Every structure is written in structure tokens, then in C-alpha cells.
């Protein structure tokens, strides 16, 4: 079967329709992870989080106080980021498994082993490479913009025309940065599925594996991204409706609802209010679907472009 970009883009919805048991397991696992990590976060950093939220509403003028708070928040991120990376790798492997090894459906395709650890390493490497690439692209485009600006000044350009030219140049630079980002993630989009399927870390092999399919892959990922964002926004709307149901937001104003959705990190009991528990449940359900929407397309593309082209058997 040849690669069909639009079919791959909506693969997440097909998984939700055909594998509802797996989706419920993903949602339940996401909820448990959220509860456990939240309880740990409140127990270890509850006071820091309340102080940080208070400072964000009323910024301090004392640099020492701000730096001290940033240091405490840094410790929080040191706790959360490795956990988030591992959790994302677990769900990524589950989605890949549902596409590439559909018969291996025990525990909703969820596992914790070397496969997930390898994917976590790939994600970390790609994240660091992405930062490095963005710095290089920003520097190059900024240099080009500076050269053009100097040339305009040397040519005596000025007035409204010069202002318009500068605005157009800035827009073009931003478009260039966005396109460079899309190129990077599209060309490396097979790194995860290849690592999963081959049982060893594969990163730069993705660049050549996607050759000749860039535009179809880009279109596929853009469509999937838009769909995932729409689902996420709908989830946010549902969460707000739930807050109204729990009496959140005096008068029902948007800002009041947002304020009522802020967590109280004073203790586990105050954090796990009925409204917060309802929010965690909704977020878990939405997360399960968005995992499938965002992560399934690269796996489908890799399967149809690389695996099936090599003649490998994929069980239905």
C-alpha cells in the first residue's frame, strides 16, 4: 500500500475508533501518572508553587527574591522534566506499537523497557539538536537581515518605503525560521519509529529515509497538528464548562473561570479538589486522543514508505 498523506494524518482517529480499549487504558494510565506526579509535586514543592503563582500575579521588585524563586523553580523542573520525558516516551512507544505491531496489544500497548528508554534518548537528542539548529538559523537569518539593513542605509533608503521594506524583511525572517523548524522536524520524523522498529537508536538515518516525501509528509503533519490543536481547544472548553458546573468563576466570566482553575498547592487535600479531579480526568481523556493524533502519522508514514517497501511483514 502506497503512502497516503491524508489517511496518515487522521490515523489517530482511526485508532480511537478501532481500539477504544487501548484508548481507555491510555487515559487511565495518564490519569494515574498525573495523580501520582501531582501528589509528589505538591508534597515536595507545594509552597514554592504557591509563592511562584503569587509572584507571577504581583511581580517582586527585589532581584534577590526573584533569583531565589527562579532557583527553586529550577529544582522543580529538574524533578518534572525527566519524568515528563519518560512518560512521553512510554506513550509514544504505545502509539507506535499500535501501528507497527498491532497484534501486540496487551496492556493497551503500554510497556516500560529498553524500547521506551531508547525513545527517550532519541527525543532528548532531537530536542538538543533542535535548539542548536534554531540558534544557527536565527543567527544566519539575523545576519542576512543586518546585511540588508546596512545596504539600505548605505543606499540612502528612508521614509515610508524603508519602513515597509524593514517590516517585510522581518516577516520573511520569521517565515524562514518557521519553515526551517518544519524542515527539521519533518526530516527527523522517522527517528522515533525507526528506533522503535529496529531496536537501536536511529536518528540521522531518518534524513535519508524521508527523501522524496518531504512535501507529502509536511502536509500530513500540518493537518494532524491542526486536528490535534482543535481537539485540545475543545478539551479546554469542556474543562471550563466543568468548572462552571462546580461553581467556579463568580458570574461565569472568562477571567474568573481561569482564576478558579488555578490549583491550590498548600496541601494534597486542597490540591485534589473535586474540580481539579474532574479536570485531571478530562485532561487524561484528551491526552489519550491527542497522543494518537500527533504520534500516529509518523509511524504510519514510516510503515508505508520504509517498512513495507523493504518487504517486511506487518501483522494486522
Secondary structure as GFF3:
##gff-version 3
##sequence-region A 1 316
A	DSSP	alpha_helix	5	9	.	.	.	ID=ss1
A	DSSP	alpha_helix	11	18	.	.	.	ID=ss2
A	DSSP	alpha_helix	20	57	.	.	.	ID=ss3
A	DSSP	alpha_helix	63	100	.	.	.	ID=ss4
A	DSSP	three_ten_helix	106	109	.	.	.	ID=ss5
A	DSSP	alpha_helix	114	154	.	.	.	ID=ss6
A	DSSP	alpha_helix	159	187	.	.	.	ID=ss7
A	DSSP	alpha_helix	190	198	.	.	.	ID=ss8
A	DSSP	alpha_helix	205	209	.	.	.	ID=ss9
A	DSSP	alpha_helix	214	245	.	.	.	ID=ss10
A	DSSP	three_ten_helix	250	252	.	.	.	ID=ss11
A	DSSP	alpha_helix	254	260	.	.	.	ID=ss12
A	DSSP	alpha_helix	268	271	.	.	.	ID=ss13
A	DSSP	alpha_helix	274	302	.	.	.	ID=ss14
A	DSSP	pi_helix	303	307	.	.	.	ID=ss15
###
